[in-house]
Amino acid sequence: MTQTANIVEIGAEDIPLHCPTANTPAWNYHPRVFLDVVDTGEAKCPYCGTVYKLKPGTVLKGHH
């Protein structure tokens, strides 16, 4: 996982994706919400506004 400002690049190993992630500082926690990045390649957290994007070339197997 690579984080720059409010954009976080994720790989196949981060699916299923939820925010906050394990790398989120404790002071920035909010209720956990699962985000679907499979269809569009990105998703925005409704709580904190962080945008999660699939890394270029990421191949997702077994996800619809």
Number of C-alpha atoms within 10 A of each C-alpha: 13 11 13 7 7 11 15 16 16 21 17 15 10 12 16 12 19 16 23 20 14 8 9 10 9 9 6 8 13 11 8 12 13 14 17 15 17 18 9 9 14 18 19 17 16 11 13 13 12 17 17 25 19 22 16 10 7 12 12 13 7 5 10 6
